[in-house]
Every structure is written in structure tokens, then in C-alpha cells.
Amino acid sequence: QVQFVESGGGLVQPGGSLRLSCTASGFIFGGAVMKWYRQAPGKEREFVARIGGTGRRRDYADSVKGRFTMSRDNAKKTIFLQMNSLKPEDTAVYFCKADGYTTWGQGTQVTVDS
């Protein structure tokens, strides 16, 4: 079955960096559009970034544009989210997802706090 395992979250000070990973299984990864979402306490889940099957096309939410970079390694069936210049408002649980599938992973907690 389709599965996602997110990792790389943690506690970081404002201005710091983290790199999230998501390893997928159960479907043909190489052609799939992959996305990152996040959900802050008391808020709805929101789109963060998207990457096309080859990795050439990437789109970002305005709130993270210029600070976050999404990439993928199709051989390892893994996507990444490099997060720089983190702000307290980036605090959330981060999830990955593949277009066309309803499965979510367990997420990884990112906390930005001094």
C-alpha cells in the first residue's frame, strides 16, 4: 500500500535551517507530482510546495518562497524540503503527499522558537 515516512523535523531558533525528508513506497514514484503540506495548531492544513515528476518544475506557497527549496531523488523514492531563514510562523507538522493518492504520512514536527 501507499506509504510516506517523513523525518527531519525538530526545534530550531528563528533564522535557522532544517531539512525534511519523505520516503515513499507503494506506487510508481518517478512520475508522481509530490507535495509538502503543513498544519499549525488550530489551523487547517495548507500547501507548502510541489515538485513535478522530473524535478524540473517546482511551485511554492508565497509564505515560503525564497526560503524553502523542494527537491527529489527518484532513485531513493525520496523528496526533500530545505527550509532556511525559519520563522516562528513556520511552526507546524509537515506532511508529504503524492498527487492522485489520499494517503498521508504521520508528519514531522517543526518548531521554530527562541
ABEGO torsion letter per residue (X at the ends): XBBBBBBGBEBBBBGBBBBBBBBBBGBBAAABBBBBBBBBBGBBBBBABBBBAAGABBBBBAAABGABBBBBBAAAGBBBBBBBGBBAAABBBBBBBBBGBABBBAEBBBBBBX
